[in-house]
């Protein structure tokens, strides 16, 4: 696993899970920057998705992001609004592997509610250890998305 910096944030639903994930990342040897929130008080997840997306944009070649909310979906939708960001909900090892291999995703979103948190480690390890395949057809599709579809 390449040791990239990991920017992490959550909403109130993912606050406790964020601490679990940070512990996993530190155990794996990653530098982690927590971008909030600081408590379980209700917050608006797009604020935290933006924080992580902007940090990853600034450090595209040397970082990844992890976002956690109740379902993982809202964070993925919000993060994907930022140029150069490809966020995907990692609900198992397969989704974590192929979002990197085929789509070169740079932000992993995780679900905090109604989900076995014991699965986080394998999902995170798979996401962070999988390299983009670089296959021409996959790069072409990424380029199409970056250019903007009409």
Secondary structure, DSSP 8 states (H G I E B T S, - for coil): ----EEEEEE-STTHHHHHHHHHHHHHTT--EEE---SSSS---HHHHHHHHHHHHHHTTTTEEEEEEESSSHHHHHHHTTSTT--EEE--SHHHHHHHHHTT---EEEEE-TTS-GGGHHHHHHHHHH------HHHHHHHHHHHH---
